[in-house]
Amino acid sequence: MYQQKLIASPLQTVTFEGHSFYLKRDDLLHPDFSGNKARKFHYFLTHDFPAVRKIVSYGSAQSNAMYSLSVLAKIKGWEFEYHVDHIAEYLKENPHGNYQAALNNGMLLHAGRGLPATAIDKDVLFIEEGGRQKEAEYGIRILAEEIISWQQEQGIEKLNIFLPSGTGSTALFLQKHLPSSSVYTTPCVGGREYLKKQFLELEADEQFHPTVLTLEKKHHFGKLYKDNYKIWLKLQQQTGVEFDLLYDPLGWRVLLEHIGLFESPVLYIHQGGVLGNESMLPRYRRKFPLVSEERIEKE
Ligand SMILES: *Cc1c(COP(=O)(O)O)cnc(C)c1O
């Protein structure tokens, strides 16, 4: 039987590269329904939709949102129809990670045909790519409330909160519901301008926007960078926590380049996504065979 409720995710203290920080473990939110996408889809988990029989969504064949929607559909007893432009041959022949887990949950996959015109029906719950929609605010607000009550217990007045962004909706809603803390983020998909545009679509008043920090160099989403792999290995070594390989390495690189943030207590949000490492890690190992945990330790 599935656990249908989300209980507050744990918080811990960790040290990385000599800096001590708090870590919000949203990766441990629930055994199957966890991380950033569980927060964004929390609204659908806890509300009743008597007319709905099926979720329809679209995006990449390895996305965290796709997997989380397959879990949501399973919990709710709904069908889950997912549309992708294409599936890599390798993935088709060797299903793994989010893709395999979503198929195991009964996902009906449609490749290369675009969204069917019939998708928008009253028995269909349509979800935007990456869960970028207003209902996401419900779950992010609960995340903010968990942080506030923990802060009160600890007697911490002001936090500097850091999390890496895709669409930026998590960072934006978090800043909105944590007015006495500062939320910092970095764009992992697209650049600073793209992220600012995303914020503006959700909130016209820039005063309520998170602060955007970046590295000097341009960064491409999903591309394999040696520095990303190295910092991910170091994180694992020094904190004992597995982070995601798509967003967190850039997040940590940006955070460490802005150490002024550590003047206030820093809270990093672990947004899950670790299942996706099943596809990213073999790619990193193939591309950088000389980078390994042992070598990192000696540096
Ligand atoms: C989706 C996702 C993000 C980005 O969240 P946005 O709300 O789109 O900014 C970051 N980290 C992980 C692990 C995710 O799955």
The ligand as a Tripos MOL2 file, in Angstrom:
@<TRIPOS>MOLECULE
LIG
   15    15     1     0     0
SMALL
NO_CHARGES

@<TRIPOS>ATOM
      1 C1         13.0500   19.9000  -11.6320 C.3       1 LIG1
      2 C2         14.2660   19.9540  -10.8050 C.ar      1 LIG1
      3 C3         14.9330   21.1670  -10.5370 C.ar      1 LIG1
      4 C4         14.4500   22.4990  -11.1000 C.3       1 LIG1
      5 O1         13.2420   22.9280  -10.5380 O.3       1 LIG1
      6 P1         12.5130   24.2290  -11.1410 P.3       1 LIG1
      7 O2         11.3260   24.4660  -10.2820 O.co2     1 LIG1
      8 O3         12.1160   23.8750  -12.5370 O.co2     1 LIG1
      9 O4         13.4800   25.3450  -11.1160 O.co2     1 LIG1
     10 C5         16.0880   21.1220   -9.7660 C.ar      1 LIG1
     11 N1         16.5710   19.9730   -9.2690 N.ar      1 LIG1
     12 C6         15.9460   18.7920   -9.4970 C.ar      1 LIG1
     13 C7         16.5500   17.5590   -8.9320 C.3       1 LIG1
     14 C8         14.7730   18.7470  -10.2600 C.ar      1 LIG1
     15 O5         14.1610   17.5720  -10.4810 O.3       1 LIG1
@<TRIPOS>BOND
     1     1     2 1
     2     2     3 ar
     3     2    14 ar
     4     3     4 1
     5     3    10 ar
     6     4     5 1
     7     5     6 1
     8     6     7 2
     9     6     8 1
    10     6     9 1
    11    10    11 ar
    12    11    12 ar
    13    12    13 1
    14    12    14 ar
    15    14    15 1
@<TRIPOS>SUBSTRUCTURE
     1 LIG1         1 GROUP 0 **** ****
